[in-house]
Amino acid sequence: MMSTSEKQLTEEQAREVQRQLDLYVQGVREIIPTEELENKLVKSIVEGKPLKIKLGLDPSAPDVHLGHTVVLNKIRQFQENGHTIQVIIGDFTGKIGDPTGKSVARTQLTDEEVRQNAKTYFEQFGKVIDMEKVELHYNSKWLSPLQFEEVINLAGKVTVARLLERDDFEERMAFRKPISLHEFFYPVMQGYDSVILESDIELGGTDQHFNVLMGRHFQERFNKEPQVAMLMPLLEGIDGVEKMSKSKKNYIGIDESPNEMYGKAMSIPDELLIKYFELITNLSPTEVETIKNKVQSGELHPRDAKMLLGKTIVEMYHGREAAEQAEQHFVSVFQQGKTPEVIQEYEWEGNPEVSVIDLLVQLNLLKSKSEARRMIENRGVKVDGNRIENTGAVITLSNGLIVQVGKRKFAKIKL
């Protein structure tokens, strides 16, 4: 049966509901519940009232990579359609730390650490969403003033059994690892945030399933319209195996150079191509579907699809000109085997007779001597175009000498 709002829809409004719905469901792993998302969109369009879209952030100061932008890109889609983005900086909850995925309690942050880390978020997230149009909240505003009696009443709205359902707590109990009482309050406080802000939709990764549903639970207990939970998949890194992470060295950072971003995109496994297009680019569902069909039919070679992906990513963070230059660089260096026209110069002031391992480390081409040794053994080091195969080799430096590591790293010596 159609709701009253649906009956009031004009044809144009019905098309707009479907357009937005198609956009928002792209790439989403789970919507709880889907029909409520559509109902909220209908009500929003009929009444001309934007939805409140919640994104909670604990300021743990990450260096943002494309894995972090999966949720941010979905937020951007809502923002571009005129909905209200509620970004919550967990300056209160951040002092406890989200126990999700942790085998031990997190170290609690100080007020100064929270403030400094929050600043990092603003600077980095501003590359994906318009922070000037964001409704910014700090949850200490409503959590800090709570009296102990109010905290007890809040805790009484959720059972211990419900809290123990979360995988990390269940696992810690199975291995007899301690769970501090304050950790139970993290999802309680995150849920209370949704009550205060009366959020319509909350976004998070699939690892936030429990926390996001807490918002819906507490809204119902406070007799408010429950929010819709939208859970985004976690993005595998360029190795195609593990979750994108700087510690795993399988990431593409949004602050990396255009050439580095483009080059890393070209190493993404073929089977992840469409997932990357869906989750971390600004292409429409129709454009992504077209690319998918062309790749599957053989009309578009996976290599060419990766080049389009690399160019799209670079353009999003560095602009069209930089994207075109990065593509030209890749074609000339990696496909045609040419040396880049522009290579960063390093002024050498030490002894011009230097071991190749020390040279690679001092030029910051590799982080350690052990990494340098492995790279040489794997035939990944060239000096002036000549492959170095002896880890004990000594290099006589000359002005303009070019050192290459792998396919993407170059350095030119200046004496």
C-alpha positions, 0 to 999 in steps of 0.5 A, a space after each residue: 500500500 502506498 503511503 500518503 506521501 507517495 500518493 502526493 508524488 508528481 511524475 517529476 518527483 517520482 523520477 527524482 526519488 528514483 534517481 537519488 535512490 539509484 545513486 545512494 544504493 550504488 556500492 552499498 553493502 547493506 541498508 537497514 531497512 531499504 524501504 525506509 530509505 525510500 520512504 524518507 526520500 519521498 517525504 523529503 522531496 514532497 515536503 522540500 525538507 533535506 534529510 539529516 545524514 550523520 557521520 561520526 568521527 573519532 579523531 584518531 588522526 589517520 592519514 587519509 587514503 582511498 579506503 577512508 573515502 568510500 564513506 566520504 564519497 557516499 556522504 558527498 552524493 547526499 551533500 550534492 543533492 542538498 541534504 544536511 550533513 551532520 559530521 560529529 567529532 567524537 571529542 568525548 567518545 574519542 577519549 574512550 576509543 572505539 573498541 571495534 576490531 580491538 583485542 585490548 582497550 584503546 589508550 584514551 586520548 587527551 583533550 589536546 590530542 583530540 583537538 589536534 587530530 580533529 584539525 587533521 580531519 578537517 584538512 583531509 576530508 575537505 578534499 572529498 566533501 565541502 566542509 563549509 556546508 557541513 553541520 559540525 558537532 562535537 558530542 562533548 556538548 551533550 555528553 559532558 553535562 550528563 548527570 550520573 543519574 542520566 547516564 544510568 537511565 541511558 545505560 538502562 535502555 540497552 542490555 548487557 547481552 545486546 552489548 556482548 553480541 558484538 564480535 570483538 567483545 565476544 572474542 575477547 571473552 572467549 580468550 579471557 581478555 579483559 573488557 573494561 566497563 567504560 568500553 560498553 559505553 562507547 556504542 551507548 554514547 554513539 547511539 545517543 548522538 543520533 537521538 540528540 541530532 535526530 538523524 535520518 540516516 547514518 553511514 559507516 563501514 561494515 565494521 561499524 554495523 553494531 555501532 550504527 544500529 545502536 543509533 537506531 535502537 536508542 532513537 526508538 527507545 526515545 520515541 523518535 523516528 529511527 534512522 536508516 543504517 547504510 553500511 559501506 564495504 571495506 575496500 581491499 588494497 591494491 594487493 587485492 587481498 587485505 583491507 587498504 591500510 598504510 601499515 600493509 603498504 597496499 594503499 593509495 593516499 589522497 595526498 600522494 603525487 599524481 604520478 604515484 596515484 596513477 601508477 598505483 591504480 595501474 597495479 589494482 587487480 582486474 577483479 577489483 576494477 568495478 568495485 573501485 569505480 563504484 566506491 572511490 570515484 565520482 562517476 554516476 551509476 550509469 557511467 560505472 555500469 557502462 564501463 562494467 559492460 564494456 569490460 565484460 564484453 571485451 570492448 574495453 581492455 582491463 588495462 585501458 579501464 585501469 588507465 581511466 580509473 587512474 586518470 579519474 582518481 588523479 583528476 578528483 584530487 589534483 585536477 584535470 591537467 595533472 591527470 593528463 600529465 600523469 597519464 602521459 608520464 605512465 605511457 612514456 615511462 612504463 609502456 614505452 620504457 622512457 625515463 621521465 622528463 622531470 626527475 627530482 634532484 638530490 644534491 649530494 654532499 658526501 663521498 662520491 664513492 658510495 655503496 649502492 645500498 647506502 645510496 638507496 637509503 640516503 636518497 629516501 628511495 627505500 626506507 632501510 638497508 634490508 629493503 634495499 638489499 631485497 630490491 637489488 636481489 629482486 632485480 629492481 634497481 637501475 643506475 643510469 639504466 644499468 641493472 644492479 645485481 650485486 648488493 655489495 656494488 659501489 657506485 661512483 656518482 656523477 652529476 646527472 646520474 639517475 637512480 631508479 627503484 622499481 617502476 615509479 621511483 627515480 632520483 637524479 644526482 646533483 654534485 
